[in-house]
């Protein structure tokens, strides 16, 4: 069976040739070169996208009810994936049920009738083979796909390597965990390329020329290719990279929009408070929801289907997610983006507390919506009335950047006259702690690393050793100049370890990289660095410096 045969059969089994946004099949959609004010490029040339090599079968059988069973190539490929160690921690009942449901569809007709109980399947021989025969995939000509020529200039491409077949994990307790993500082939991929530019020629493994799903030339788009995800029914894109001029312009525009919000925020908050006092219950709910978005950096939220994780935003908050406490304090407890739990007690204004109390009393069941008269669409329209193209994400970006600017101003004032040798270490540490404050505001969390406790224990040991050595040196009766220098050097090192421990504890569950990369205007950091006579490399890594080139031109007087 060829991979083209497998591809065609899988498409019948999974029906993954998705519908476009307009509801028309991709095969019949036409997207033409547009003449609008939103043109991104005039000429676009590239080599398409890169694929993982085809699976090479090993012909190791599985056992079903102790009987050896040889699988076809497609079923064998996913049986081999199933035994990979990276999936072991996810293999709960839901994972196994979803995997078996999809995997059975790959079996030959006779095996579909025979293999009916997944618990009787034994993949041990395949697992043993995989352990003994680990292989490293080497890609050639990466450079060929990593760039596109845009109006005569070389621009980077992100995600140019199409992901291989895999088993879907998702975030949290996702209902589709364990589902099979099928192999993407040329016939799945839509290419966006310049008008009259040469279309990349591709070939199947048998040497016959393959066809792309569709070739379009849309100069309002900032991606060169897209392909469907058969599990989530969304598209993945190969976009212009973070180093590209497109991403830089997009980032600058994003942060400038947040700065525009800063200029209008007081008027918006005043008007929104008036609306919270409205006799119209819909306006009460819209205004109260916006208050929470503004103060807590919460997302709007959308209705979920049965196939999506049960995550929550403002408009999908349930009664069970909100508790009214004393002294105008409200407790929120729900699964947010990426199924990350959000728990927060927050003191609100009296009008907000009373409004939520009234919404609370209007509903009886724990599973009823708190904001039962509005949805994401209504809230988005309400927000846009205050400022053109205003969204909840602009509020998040504004609040994240504004908080960082306040924190960095405190650091600047604190160390304005400080001239001891540990000045740089202290400032870098406090900068990182400020970044974690922003991460906490935005609920940018990460899973606790299994090695984090060991790392903390190791630092504690290093702290004890240094404290012991410093104590011994201080007890010496004849303290020479050399001993004093050693004490000072060790004290500096001790302070550094203590700072490292504090950051590790504070940041154990927080992801500071997300806020730094996506929500904090980089010009704030650049101005801070120049104001304090520091090196930007101490605050931005190479990836940040490549991405934020546009921001480095500001001087020390820049204000968000």
NORNOR-V536430 format. One record per helix or strand of 2 or more residues. SS is the DSSP state (2 for helix, 1 for strand). FROM is the first residue (numbers start at 1). TO is the last residue. Records with the same first field share a line. If there is no record, write none. Layout:
# NORNOR-V536430
SS: FROM-TO + FROM-TO
This chain:
# NORNOR-V536430
2: 3-14 + 73-82 + 85-90 + 93-104 + 109-114 + 118-120 + 124-132 + 142-146 + 186-188 + 245-276 + 281-296 + 314-316 + 319-321 + 337-339 + 350-362 + 376-384 + 392-414 + 423-441 + 452-474 + 481-506 + 512-518 + 522-531 + 536-538 + 542-547 + 549-553
1: 44-45 + 62-64 + 67-69 + 121-122 + 147-150 + 153-158 + 166-167 + 180-181 + 190-192 + 214-216 + 223-229 + 234-240 + 322-324 + 329-335 + 341-347
